Amino acid sequence: MLSDVHGRVLIVRPPVPATVNKAGANYKSEVTHLTYSPRRAFDEWLSILDAIERCGGDALYQLEAADAPFLGHAALAVDGGGDIRPMGSREVLGNLATIETGRVFAANGPWVTVDDRGVRAVMPHMLEHRRSEASYYRSLLGEVATATDLPLTITENPHRWEGMADVAAVGERVVLTYAVAGHYDAGTTAKSSRSSREGAAFAADHAGVPEAARIYAELVYPHFHGDTVHFGARPTSGPPVLAHYAGGLYGDGAARVAAELGDDRILPISADDAVEQYAGNSRQVGEGVLVPDGVSATFVEALQSRGLVVHRISLFELFGKAGGGPACATLYLPKPLEIPSRLPLRYTASREIVRARRDLIPELLQVDKSYFEGKQRG
């Protein structure tokens, strides 16, 4: 079953035109930024889709009616109360309190499988401010099920679990990451809760993963998801490996993962590549690997030596301020799920539409600093 995880069709979700880091839930987004470029973020998102296609894959997405009020404006301004206006106007288009600014992080989506029972998905159990994102996946998977003439079953995870960002399949083994308060944030201030072991176990149970195939590992700050520590790579000349940063796991976690997989199945990631450049957030599609633009030549050469084709992706605006990389923006659909080639949800079938939308995205968004001061006081 685990060998079917990495399909070549991936779910993505367009970034909201009112792009702002409002939650401060990881070490990158804790930094206050007042100036954003939603159009540049959208261009960077499109570059991920283009790279997926170059790797022989495709992306599925839905454009969202909720974005309409923010389109067609050159610039937006956010006031201290979170109201969003066209720059220089008194017209209120919306408020940040109701905007899903984190929705582009599709890796926090459900674990999707397909078997003789149809399409099945176990949903993430996110923090309150991101729970509304679930409706997007329900809607999109519903269309996929209809297009493939398969029944769809969706199961809620009753435990904290932040989706496939905490699942790394390596051949017929899988590393499931989670966090424990006091361990995860030892030596720093208390941080937002992350995936729990119970949530990871529930998801693996639903996906049909045998207990013997699972490797559980605790995260340590600042690694808020497993996909900031490692990813499963499939070399063209050899068995699957885990590209992995040992410093991202609590206690003897890295040693236990290596012992379970075998030292020869670990491709090391350096501290700078992992923490500063998000190398663990690379995403393989077919024989290609999408990597954040700033990763080292050493990391790239390690992938290339295993027969993989590397595609550097610049994500300064999309993830440089929020923390993340190509994997954050994508969610694997399973290999056996055969999606019609002309389905309008596919990027390859709707490229002209989404690129026309790009020209309506505001070039600038400015946030009044009092907005963040109010959040800090609250």
KOLKE-900525 format. One record per residue (C-alpha): residue in three letters; z, y, x. Coordinates in Angstrom, 3 decimals, decimal comma, always signed. Example, Ala and Ser with C-alpha at 12.3 -4.5 7.8 and 13.67 -1.06 7.14 Angstrom:
<recs>
<rest:Ala; c3:+7,800; c2:-4,500; c1:+12,300>
<rest:Ser; c3:+7,140; c2:-1,060; c1:+13,670>
</recs>
This chain:
<recs>
<rest:Met; c3:+0,000; c2:+0,000; c1:+0,000>
<rest:Leu; c3:+0,899; c2:+2,465; c1:+2,771>
<rest:Ser; c3:-2,530; c2:+2,093; c1:+4,352>
<rest:Asp; c3:-3,948; c2:+3,587; c1:+1,129>
<rest:Val; c3:-1,910; c2:+6,808; c1:+1,338>
<rest:His; c3:-4,410; c2:+8,796; c1:+3,405>
<rest:Gly; c3:-7,414; c2:+9,309; c1:+1,177>
<rest:Arg; c3:-10,163; c2:+11,772; c1:+2,079>
<rest:Val; c3:-9,749; c2:+13,786; c1:-1,120>
<rest:Leu; c3:-6,748; c2:+16,101; c1:-1,044>
<rest:Ile; c3:-5,122; c2:+18,310; c1:-3,658>
<rest:Val; c3:-4,709; c2:+21,966; c1:-2,731>
<rest:Arg; c3:-3,548; c2:+25,033; c1:-4,625>
<rest:Pro; c3:-4,854; c2:+28,585; c1:-4,098>
<rest:Pro; c3:-2,326; c2:+31,105; c1:-2,793>
<rest:Val; c3:-1,199; c2:+33,640; c1:-5,372>
<rest:Pro; c3:-2,886; c2:+37,070; c1:-4,995>
<rest:Ala; c3:+0,579; c2:+38,668; c1:-4,972>
<rest:Thr; c3:+1,516; c2:+36,925; c1:-1,715>
<rest:Val; c3:+5,108; c2:+37,695; c1:-0,655>
<rest:Asn; c3:+7,836; c2:+35,726; c1:+1,160>
<rest:Lys; c3:+10,562; c2:+36,215; c1:-1,391>
<rest:Ala; c3:+12,748; c2:+33,120; c1:-1,059>
<rest:Gly; c3:+13,707; c2:+33,138; c1:+2,625>
<rest:Ala; c3:+14,262; c2:+29,370; c1:+2,505>
<rest:Asn; c3:+13,192; c2:+28,540; c1:+6,068>
<rest:Tyr; c3:+13,484; c2:+30,077; c1:+9,509>
<rest:Lys; c3:+10,099; c2:+31,795; c1:+9,328>
<rest:Ser; c3:+10,451; c2:+33,202; c1:+5,818>
<rest:Glu; c3:+13,979; c2:+34,447; c1:+6,568>
<rest:Val; c3:+12,246; c2:+37,294; c1:+8,426>
<rest:Thr; c3:+11,547; c2:+40,243; c1:+6,125>
<rest:His; c3:+7,900; c2:+41,357; c1:+5,987>
<rest:Leu; c3:+6,823; c2:+44,414; c1:+4,037>
<rest:Thr; c3:+3,042; c2:+44,286; c1:+4,507>
<rest:Tyr; c3:+0,748; c2:+41,419; c1:+3,483>
<rest:Ser; c3:-2,980; c2:+40,782; c1:+3,186>
<rest:Pro; c3:-3,627; c2:+38,484; c1:+0,194>
<rest:Arg; c3:-7,359; c2:+38,412; c1:+0,900>
<rest:Arg; c3:-6,833; c2:+37,295; c1:+4,479>
<rest:Ala; c3:-4,440; c2:+34,603; c1:+3,240>
<rest:Phe; c3:-7,138; c2:+33,439; c1:+0,808>
<rest:Asp; c3:-9,732; c2:+33,392; c1:+3,610>
<rest:Glu; c3:-7,404; c2:+31,261; c1:+5,728>
<rest:Trp; c3:-6,892; c2:+28,908; c1:+2,795>
<rest:Leu; c3:-10,666; c2:+28,614; c1:+2,414>
<rest:Ser; c3:-10,889; c2:+27,760; c1:+6,120>
<rest:Ile; c3:-8,676; c2:+24,721; c1:+5,461>
<rest:Leu; c3:-11,043; c2:+23,591; c1:+2,709>
<rest:Asp; c3:-14,053; c2:+24,074; c1:+4,981>
<rest:Ala; c3:-12,386; c2:+22,044; c1:+7,734>
<rest:Ile; c3:-11,548; c2:+19,237; c1:+5,286>
<rest:Glu; c3:-15,224; c2:+19,096; c1:+4,350>
<rest:Arg; c3:-16,289; c2:+19,042; c1:+8,016>
<rest:Cys; c3:-14,060; c2:+15,987; c1:+8,411>
<rest:Gly; c3:-15,911; c2:+14,202; c1:+5,617>
<rest:Gly; c3:-13,317; c2:+14,957; c1:+2,963>
<rest:Asp; c3:-13,005; c2:+17,178; c1:-0,058>
<rest:Ala; c3:-10,356; c2:+19,278; c1:-1,816>
<rest:Leu; c3:-9,380; c2:+19,385; c1:-5,482>
<rest:Tyr; c3:-7,938; c2:+22,486; c1:-7,112>
<rest:Gln; c3:-7,790; c2:+24,541; c1:-10,272>
<rest:Leu; c3:-8,207; c2:+28,309; c1:-10,344>
<rest:Glu; c3:-5,393; c2:+29,827; c1:-12,369>
<rest:Ala; c3:-5,503; c2:+32,265; c1:-15,272>
<rest:Ala; c3:-2,084; c2:+33,603; c1:-14,249>
<rest:Asp; c3:-3,785; c2:+35,329; c1:-11,308>
<rest:Ala; c3:-6,081; c2:+37,456; c1:-13,478>
<rest:Pro; c3:-3,882; c2:+40,610; c1:-13,650>
<rest:Phe; c3:-3,838; c2:+40,846; c1:-9,836>
<rest:Leu; c3:-7,581; c2:+40,475; c1:-9,300>
<rest:Gly; c3:-10,008; c2:+43,350; c1:-8,826>
<rest:His; c3:-7,508; c2:+45,709; c1:-7,164>
<rest:Ala; c3:-7,950; c2:+46,934; c1:-3,606>
<rest:Ala; c3:-4,219; c2:+47,081; c1:-2,982>
<rest:Leu; c3:-0,944; c2:+46,194; c1:-4,701>
<rest:Ala; c3:+2,555; c2:+47,648; c1:-4,369>
<rest:Val; c3:+5,897; c2:+45,972; c1:-5,117>
<rest:Asp; c3:+8,863; c2:+48,218; c1:-5,965>
<rest:Gly; c3:+12,566; c2:+47,612; c1:-5,444>
<rest:Gly; c3:+12,902; c2:+45,747; c1:-8,723>
<rest:Gly; c3:+9,983; c2:+43,424; c1:-7,981>
<rest:Asp; c3:+7,475; c2:+45,081; c1:-10,315>
<rest:Ile; c3:+3,898; c2:+44,747; c1:-9,068>
<rest:Arg; c3:+1,478; c2:+47,650; c1:-9,574>
<rest:Pro; c3:-1,957; c2:+48,656; c1:-8,352>
<rest:Met; c3:-1,336; c2:+50,952; c1:-5,393>
<rest:Gly; c3:-0,851; c2:+54,510; c1:-6,679>
<rest:Ser; c3:-0,660; c2:+53,457; c1:-10,340>
<rest:Arg; c3:+2,215; c2:+53,274; c1:-12,844>
<rest:Glu; c3:+0,729; c2:+50,236; c1:-14,601>
<rest:Val; c3:+2,940; c2:+47,143; c1:-14,202>
<rest:Leu; c3:+0,906; c2:+43,964; c1:-13,653>
<rest:Gly; c3:+3,835; c2:+41,567; c1:-13,338>
<rest:Asn; c3:+7,107; c2:+40,950; c1:-11,529>
<rest:Leu; c3:+7,792; c2:+38,814; c1:-8,482>
<rest:Ala; c3:+10,561; c2:+37,006; c1:-10,346>
<rest:Thr; c3:+7,907; c2:+35,158; c1:-12,361>
<rest:Ile; c3:+5,325; c2:+34,679; c1:-9,590>
<rest:Glu; c3:+5,009; c2:+31,263; c1:-7,913>
<rest:Thr; c3:+4,664; c2:+32,689; c1:-4,415>
<rest:Gly; c3:+5,346; c2:+29,257; c1:-2,849>
<rest:Arg; c3:+2,704; c2:+27,407; c1:-4,803>
<rest:Val; c3:+0,239; c2:+27,119; c1:-1,883>
<rest:Phe; c3:+2,605; c2:+24,546; c1:-0,331>
<rest:Ala; c3:+0,829; c2:+21,593; c1:-1,945>
<rest:Ala; c3:+2,545; c2:+19,136; c1:+0,429>
<rest:Asn; c3:+5,565; c2:+19,551; c1:-1,849>
<rest:Gly; c3:+3,593; c2:+17,828; c1:-4,564>
<rest:Pro; c3:+4,013; c2:+14,319; c1:-6,023>
<rest:Trp; c3:+3,488; c2:+10,912; c1:-4,403>
<rest:Val; c3:+0,350; c2:+9,640; c1:-6,149>
<rest:Thr; c3:-0,610; c2:+5,956; c1:-6,199>
<rest:Val; c3:-3,256; c2:+3,943; c1:-8,015>
<rest:Asp; c3:-3,061; c2:+0,297; c1:-9,024>
<rest:Asp; c3:-3,893; c2:-1,993; c1:-11,925>
<rest:Arg; c3:-1,622; c2:+0,163; c1:-14,095>
<rest:Gly; c3:-3,675; c2:+3,282; c1:-13,425>
<rest:Val; c3:-2,778; c2:+6,535; c1:-11,695>
<rest:Arg; c3:+0,961; c2:+6,917; c1:-11,137>
<rest:Ala; c3:+2,868; c2:+9,863; c1:-9,708>
<rest:Val; c3:+6,514; c2:+10,488; c1:-8,900>
<rest:Met; c3:+7,258; c2:+14,201; c1:-9,131>
<rest:Pro; c3:+9,202; c2:+16,239; c1:-6,589>
<rest:His; c3:+12,593; c2:+17,650; c1:-7,556>
<rest:Met; c3:+12,475; c2:+21,129; c1:-6,065>
<rest:Leu; c3:+14,890; c2:+24,051; c1:-5,985>
<rest:Glu; c3:+15,023; c2:+26,004; c1:-9,236>
<rest:His; c3:+12,652; c2:+28,794; c1:-8,161>
<rest:Arg; c3:+9,841; c2:+26,264; c1:-7,512>
<rest:Arg; c3:+10,232; c2:+23,819; c1:-10,390>
<rest:Ser; c3:+7,597; c2:+25,524; c1:-12,521>
<rest:Glu; c3:+4,985; c2:+24,441; c1:-9,961>
<rest:Ala; c3:+5,103; c2:+20,902; c1:-11,391>
<rest:Ser; c3:+2,857; c2:+21,857; c1:-14,321>
<rest:Tyr; c3:-0,072; c2:+22,426; c1:-11,954>
<rest:Tyr; c3:+0,033; c2:+18,836; c1:-10,705>
<rest:Arg; c3:+0,476; c2:+17,461; c1:-14,200>
<rest:Ser; c3:-2,603; c2:+19,349; c1:-15,376>
<rest:Leu; c3:-4,778; c2:+18,510; c1:-12,374>
<rest:Leu; c3:-3,799; c2:+14,834; c1:-12,322>
<rest:Gly; c3:-4,495; c2:+14,694; c1:-16,037>
<rest:Glu; c3:-8,056; c2:+15,821; c1:-15,393>
<rest:Val; c3:-8,420; c2:+13,343; c1:-12,541>
<rest:Ala; c3:-7,218; c2:+10,511; c1:-14,774>
<rest:Thr; c3:-9,683; c2:+11,511; c1:-17,482>
<rest:Ala; c3:-12,551; c2:+11,752; c1:-14,990>
<rest:Thr; c3:-11,761; c2:+8,306; c1:-13,565>
<rest:Asp; c3:-11,044; c2:+6,754; c1:-16,974>
<rest:Leu; c3:-7,586; c2:+5,620; c1:-15,821>
<rest:Pro; c3:-4,222; c2:+5,977; c1:-17,583>
<rest:Leu; c3:-1,780; c2:+8,427; c1:-15,995>
<rest:Thr; c3:+1,955; c2:+7,805; c1:-15,724>
<rest:Ile; c3:+4,229; c2:+10,548; c1:-14,381>
<rest:Thr; c3:+7,843; c2:+9,857; c1:-13,410>
<rest:Glu; c3:+10,518; c2:+12,453; c1:-12,706>
<rest:Asn; c3:+12,647; c2:+12,021; c1:-9,592>
<rest:Pro; c3:+16,271; c2:+12,635; c1:-10,680>
<rest:His; c3:+17,360; c2:+13,388; c1:-7,101>
<rest:Arg; c3:+16,554; c2:+16,294; c1:-4,779>
<rest:Trp; c3:+13,209; c2:+15,494; c1:-3,172>
<rest:Glu; c3:+10,644; c2:+17,963; c1:-1,884>
<rest:Gly; c3:+7,603; c2:+15,776; c1:-2,231>
<rest:Met; c3:+5,178; c2:+14,313; c1:+0,266>
<rest:Ala; c3:+6,208; c2:+16,804; c1:+2,940>
<rest:Asp; c3:+8,968; c2:+14,270; c1:+3,673>
<rest:Val; c3:+6,728; c2:+11,189; c1:+3,810>
<rest:Ala; c3:+4,916; c2:+10,114; c1:+7,000>
<rest:Ala; c3:+3,018; c2:+6,818; c1:+6,740>
<rest:Val; c3:+2,308; c2:+5,031; c1:+10,017>
<rest:Gly; c3:+0,309; c2:+1,897; c1:+9,342>
<rest:Glu; c3:+2,506; c2:-0,306; c1:+7,170>
<rest:Arg; c3:+5,685; c2:+1,625; c1:+7,982>
<rest:Val; c3:+6,795; c2:+4,956; c1:+6,572>
<rest:Val; c3:+9,251; c2:+7,558; c1:+7,863>
<rest:Leu; c3:+11,195; c2:+9,179; c1:+5,019>
<rest:Thr; c3:+13,025; c2:+12,362; c1:+5,981>
<rest:Tyr; c3:+15,939; c2:+14,031; c1:+4,273>
<rest:Ala; c3:+18,789; c2:+16,454; c1:+5,044>
<rest:Val; c3:+22,571; c2:+16,250; c1:+4,840>
<rest:Ala; c3:+24,557; c2:+19,476; c1:+4,454>
<rest:Gly; c3:+26,730; c2:+20,019; c1:+7,508>
<rest:His; c3:+24,456; c2:+17,869; c1:+9,647>
<rest:Tyr; c3:+21,197; c2:+19,665; c1:+8,899>
<rest:Asp; c3:+22,671; c2:+23,143; c1:+9,368>
<rest:Ala; c3:+25,395; c2:+22,360; c1:+11,940>
<rest:Gly; c3:+25,946; c2:+25,323; c1:+14,244>
<rest:Thr; c3:+24,280; c2:+27,845; c1:+11,943>
<rest:Thr; c3:+24,838; c2:+29,380; c1:+8,529>
<rest:Ala; c3:+24,594; c2:+27,188; c1:+5,421>
<rest:Lys; c3:+20,978; c2:+26,605; c1:+4,392>
<rest:Ser; c3:+19,197; c2:+25,697; c1:+1,165>
<rest:Ser; c3:+19,476; c2:+22,051; c1:+0,197>
<rest:Arg; c3:+16,505; c2:+19,875; c1:+1,067>
<rest:Ser; c3:+15,329; c2:+16,373; c1:+0,204>
<rest:Ser; c3:+18,132; c2:+13,847; c1:-0,207>
<rest:Arg; c3:+18,113; c2:+10,229; c1:+0,915>
<rest:Glu; c3:+18,481; c2:+9,218; c1:-2,727>
<rest:Gly; c3:+15,401; c2:+11,236; c1:-3,639>
<rest:Ala; c3:+13,355; c2:+9,735; c1:-0,804>
<rest:Ala; c3:+14,441; c2:+6,221; c1:-1,800>
<rest:Phe; c3:+13,580; c2:+6,804; c1:-5,459>
<rest:Ala; c3:+10,090; c2:+8,012; c1:-4,529>
<rest:Ala; c3:+9,509; c2:+5,030; c1:-2,223>
<rest:Asp; c3:+10,711; c2:+2,644; c1:-4,936>
<rest:His; c3:+8,266; c2:+4,189; c1:-7,396>
<rest:Ala; c3:+5,406; c2:+3,911; c1:-4,912>
<rest:Gly; c3:+6,203; c2:+0,231; c1:-4,345>
<rest:Val; c3:+7,230; c2:+0,506; c1:-0,698>
<rest:Pro; c3:+9,295; c2:-2,507; c1:+0,449>
<rest:Glu; c3:+12,693; c2:-1,671; c1:+1,897>
<rest:Ala; c3:+11,724; c2:-3,332; c1:+5,185>
<rest:Ala; c3:+8,825; c2:-0,892; c1:+5,585>
<rest:Arg; c3:+11,043; c2:+2,194; c1:+5,369>
<rest:Ile; c3:+12,532; c2:+4,211; c1:+8,212>
<rest:Tyr; c3:+15,004; c2:+6,867; c1:+7,049>
<rest:Ala; c3:+15,652; c2:+9,867; c1:+9,308>
<rest:Glu; c3:+17,789; c2:+12,998; c1:+8,951>
<rest:Leu; c3:+16,316; c2:+16,401; c1:+9,661>
<rest:Val; c3:+18,012; c2:+19,093; c1:+11,708>
<rest:Tyr; c3:+17,488; c2:+22,861; c1:+11,282>
<rest:Pro; c3:+15,037; c2:+24,563; c1:+11,589>
<rest:His; c3:+12,941; c2:+21,591; c1:+10,480>
<rest:Phe; c3:+13,075; c2:+21,939; c1:+6,713>
<rest:His; c3:+10,621; c2:+19,083; c1:+6,020>
<rest:Gly; c3:+9,491; c2:+16,008; c1:+7,896>
<rest:Asp; c3:+6,015; c2:+17,473; c1:+8,220>
<rest:Thr; c3:+7,396; c2:+20,140; c1:+10,549>
<rest:Val; c3:+8,517; c2:+17,314; c1:+12,882>
<rest:His; c3:+5,739; c2:+14,720; c1:+12,759>
<rest:Phe; c3:+2,700; c2:+13,257; c1:+11,056>
<rest:Gly; c3:+1,054; c2:+9,851; c1:+10,930>
<rest:Ala; c3:-2,150; c2:+9,784; c1:+12,995>
<rest:Arg; c3:-4,860; c2:+7,125; c1:+12,782>
<rest:Pro; c3:-6,683; c2:+6,889; c1:+16,122>
<rest:Thr; c3:-10,191; c2:+5,469; c1:+16,186>
<rest:Ser; c3:-9,302; c2:+3,277; c1:+19,161>
<rest:Gly; c3:-5,926; c2:+1,722; c1:+18,520>
<rest:Pro; c3:-3,174; c2:+1,320; c1:+15,944>
<rest:Pro; c3:-1,665; c2:+4,182; c1:+13,919>
<rest:Val; c3:+0,840; c2:+6,384; c1:+15,757>
<rest:Leu; c3:+3,466; c2:+8,939; c1:+14,816>
<rest:Ala; c3:+2,820; c2:+12,322; c1:+16,422>
<rest:His; c3:+6,460; c2:+13,303; c1:+16,732>
<rest:Tyr; c3:+8,903; c2:+15,923; c1:+18,012>
<rest:Ala; c3:+12,123; c2:+14,125; c1:+18,956>
<rest:Gly; c3:+14,243; c2:+17,275; c1:+18,665>
<rest:Gly; c3:+13,571; c2:+17,604; c1:+14,955>
<rest:Leu; c3:+15,862; c2:+14,746; c1:+13,891>
<rest:Tyr; c3:+19,635; c2:+14,655; c1:+13,702>
<rest:Gly; c3:+21,736; c2:+12,556; c1:+16,068>
<rest:Asp; c3:+19,984; c2:+9,443; c1:+17,359>
<rest:Gly; c3:+17,293; c2:+9,694; c1:+14,691>
<rest:Ala; c3:+14,388; c2:+10,007; c1:+17,103>
<rest:Ala; c3:+15,577; c2:+7,005; c1:+19,132>
<rest:Arg; c3:+15,878; c2:+4,898; c1:+15,972>
<rest:Val; c3:+12,394; c2:+5,882; c1:+14,793>
<rest:Ala; c3:+10,943; c2:+4,957; c1:+18,189>
<rest:Ala; c3:+12,813; c2:+1,654; c1:+18,183>
<rest:Glu; c3:+11,507; c2:+0,807; c1:+14,706>
<rest:Leu; c3:+7,888; c2:+1,753; c1:+15,420>
<rest:Gly; c3:+7,796; c2:+0,915; c1:+19,144>
<rest:Asp; c3:+7,611; c2:+3,475; c1:+21,954>
<rest:Asp; c3:+3,878; c2:+2,871; c1:+22,272>
<rest:Arg; c3:+3,422; c2:+4,078; c1:+18,691>
<rest:Ile; c3:+4,882; c2:+7,550; c1:+19,403>
<rest:Leu; c3:+2,677; c2:+10,474; c1:+20,432>
<rest:Pro; c3:+5,154; c2:+13,094; c1:+21,692>
<rest:Ile; c3:+5,030; c2:+16,721; c1:+20,527>
<rest:Ser; c3:+6,650; c2:+19,338; c1:+22,765>
<rest:Ala; c3:+9,390; c2:+21,701; c1:+21,574>
<rest:Asp; c3:+7,163; c2:+24,778; c1:+21,676>
<rest:Asp; c3:+4,317; c2:+23,033; c1:+19,867>
<rest:Ala; c3:+6,685; c2:+21,787; c1:+17,176>
<rest:Val; c3:+8,993; c2:+24,750; c1:+16,602>
<rest:Glu; c3:+6,742; c2:+27,713; c1:+17,346>
<rest:Gln; c3:+3,270; c2:+26,352; c1:+16,599>
<rest:Tyr; c3:+3,933; c2:+23,792; c1:+13,809>
<rest:Ala; c3:+1,999; c2:+21,002; c1:+15,544>
<rest:Gly; c3:+3,817; c2:+18,453; c1:+13,374>
<rest:Asn; c3:+2,168; c2:+20,131; c1:+10,406>
<rest:Ser; c3:-1,282; c2:+18,954; c1:+11,428>
<rest:Arg; c3:-3,330; c2:+17,047; c1:+8,864>
<rest:Gln; c3:-5,753; c2:+14,193; c1:+9,579>
<rest:Val; c3:-8,762; c2:+13,716; c1:+7,330>
<rest:Gly; c3:-11,042; c2:+10,856; c1:+8,314>
<rest:Glu; c3:-11,491; c2:+11,056; c1:+12,083>
<rest:Gly; c3:-10,724; c2:+14,784; c1:+12,197>
<rest:Val; c3:-7,374; c2:+16,520; c1:+12,581>
<rest:Leu; c3:-6,662; c2:+20,039; c1:+11,340>
<rest:Val; c3:-4,167; c2:+21,676; c1:+13,725>
<rest:Pro; c3:-2,563; c2:+25,142; c1:+13,750>
<rest:Asp; c3:-4,544; c2:+27,425; c1:+16,027>
<rest:Gly; c3:-1,717; c2:+28,072; c1:+18,504>
<rest:Val; c3:-0,999; c2:+24,477; c1:+19,574>
<rest:Ser; c3:-1,232; c2:+23,651; c1:+23,274>
<rest:Ala; c3:-4,205; c2:+22,164; c1:+25,078>
<rest:Thr; c3:-1,949; c2:+19,231; c1:+25,975>
<rest:Phe; c3:-1,402; c2:+18,395; c1:+22,311>
<rest:Val; c3:-5,101; c2:+18,701; c1:+21,528>
<rest:Glu; c3:-6,045; c2:+16,498; c1:+24,486>
<rest:Ala; c3:-3,554; c2:+13,842; c1:+23,375>
<rest:Leu; c3:-5,310; c2:+13,632; c1:+19,998>
<rest:Gln; c3:-8,782; c2:+13,711; c1:+21,516>
<rest:Ser; c3:-7,900; c2:+10,907; c1:+23,935>
<rest:Arg; c3:-7,357; c2:+8,725; c1:+20,859>
<rest:Gly; c3:-10,847; c2:+9,402; c1:+19,552>
<rest:Leu; c3:-9,895; c2:+12,124; c1:+17,067>
<rest:Val; c3:-11,849; c2:+15,343; c1:+16,520>
<rest:Val; c3:-9,620; c2:+18,417; c1:+16,516>
<rest:His; c3:-10,226; c2:+21,473; c1:+14,316>
<rest:Arg; c3:-8,086; c2:+24,527; c1:+15,112>
<rest:Ile; c3:-7,187; c2:+26,545; c1:+12,002>
<rest:Ser; c3:-5,904; c2:+30,132; c1:+12,201>
<rest:Leu; c3:-3,215; c2:+30,667; c1:+9,549>
<rest:Phe; c3:-1,504; c2:+33,889; c1:+10,603>
<rest:Glu; c3:-1,287; c2:+35,427; c1:+7,150>
<rest:Leu; c3:-1,113; c2:+32,321; c1:+4,981>
<rest:Phe; c3:+1,678; c2:+30,587; c1:+6,914>
<rest:Gly; c3:+2,549; c2:+32,701; c1:+9,944>
<rest:Lys; c3:+4,977; c2:+34,709; c1:+7,815>
<rest:Ala; c3:+6,159; c2:+31,874; c1:+5,569>
<rest:Gly; c3:+6,283; c2:+28,940; c1:+7,998>
<rest:Gly; c3:+3,784; c2:+26,111; c1:+7,815>
<rest:Gly; c3:+0,377; c2:+24,784; c1:+8,776>
<rest:Pro; c3:-2,597; c2:+22,786; c1:+7,454>
<rest:Ala; c3:-0,437; c2:+19,917; c1:+6,151>
<rest:Cys; c3:+1,705; c2:+22,298; c1:+4,091>
<rest:Ala; c3:-1,360; c2:+23,311; c1:+2,092>
<rest:Thr; c3:-2,609; c2:+19,811; c1:+1,300>
<rest:Leu; c3:-1,581; c2:+16,696; c1:-0,623>
<rest:Tyr; c3:-3,217; c2:+13,313; c1:-0,069>
<rest:Leu; c3:-4,668; c2:+11,371; c1:-2,965>
<rest:Pro; c3:-4,808; c2:+7,585; c1:-2,383>
<rest:Lys; c3:-7,938; c2:+5,991; c1:-0,916>
<rest:Pro; c3:-8,732; c2:+3,693; c1:-3,862>
<rest:Leu; c3:-8,943; c2:+6,617; c1:-6,297>
<rest:Glu; c3:-12,694; c2:+7,147; c1:-6,734>
<rest:Ile; c3:-13,262; c2:+10,660; c1:-8,031>
<rest:Pro; c3:-16,734; c2:+11,609; c1:-9,363>
<rest:Ser; c3:-18,672; c2:+13,575; c1:-6,765>
<rest:Arg; c3:-19,683; c2:+16,311; c1:-9,225>
<rest:Leu; c3:-16,248; c2:+16,825; c1:-10,758>
<rest:Pro; c3:-15,865; c2:+20,633; c1:-11,060>
<rest:Leu; c3:-12,384; c2:+20,413; c1:-9,524>
<rest:Arg; c3:-13,962; c2:+19,506; c1:-6,178>
<rest:Tyr; c3:-14,473; c2:+22,243; c1:-3,589>
<rest:Thr; c3:-17,926; c2:+20,866; c1:-2,818>
<rest:Ala; c3:-18,859; c2:+21,256; c1:-6,500>
<rest:Ser; c3:-17,370; c2:+24,722; c1:-7,050>
<rest:Arg; c3:-17,723; c2:+26,507; c1:-3,716>
<rest:Glu; c3:-19,694; c2:+29,456; c1:-5,103>
<rest:Ile; c3:-17,112; c2:+30,093; c1:-7,830>
<rest:Val; c3:-14,110; c2:+30,113; c1:-5,528>
<rest:Arg; c3:-15,873; c2:+32,251; c1:-2,923>
<rest:Ala; c3:-16,813; c2:+34,797; c1:-5,590>
<rest:Arg; c3:-13,137; c2:+34,958; c1:-6,552>
<rest:Arg; c3:-12,299; c2:+35,766; c1:-2,938>
<rest:Asp; c3:-13,916; c2:+39,210; c1:-3,278>
<rest:Leu; c3:-11,505; c2:+40,049; c1:-6,143>
<rest:Ile; c3:-8,370; c2:+39,328; c1:-4,092>
<rest:Pro; c3:-6,495; c2:+42,493; c1:-2,995>
<rest:Glu; c3:-6,863; c2:+43,356; c1:+0,671>
<rest:Leu; c3:-3,345; c2:+44,794; c1:+0,940>
<rest:Leu; c3:+0,078; c2:+44,269; c1:-0,624>
<rest:Gln; c3:+2,960; c2:+46,559; c1:+0,300>
<rest:Val; c3:+6,601; c2:+45,788; c1:-0,542>
<rest:Asp; c3:+9,285; c2:+48,474; c1:-0,813>
<rest:Lys; c3:+12,077; c2:+47,533; c1:+1,577>
<rest:Ser; c3:+14,636; c2:+48,097; c1:-1,186>
<rest:Tyr; c3:+13,358; c2:+44,917; c1:-2,867>
<rest:Phe; c3:+14,779; c2:+42,802; c1:-0,063>
<rest:Glu; c3:+17,906; c2:+44,935; c1:+0,213>
<rest:Gly; c3:+18,598; c2:+44,248; c1:-3,454>
<rest:Lys; c3:+18,174; c2:+40,513; c1:-2,915>
<rest:Gln; c3:+20,608; c2:+40,609; c1:+0,008>
<rest:Arg; c3:+23,225; c2:+42,457; c1:-2,060>
<rest:Gly; c3:+22,754; c2:+39,917; c1:-4,854>
</recs>
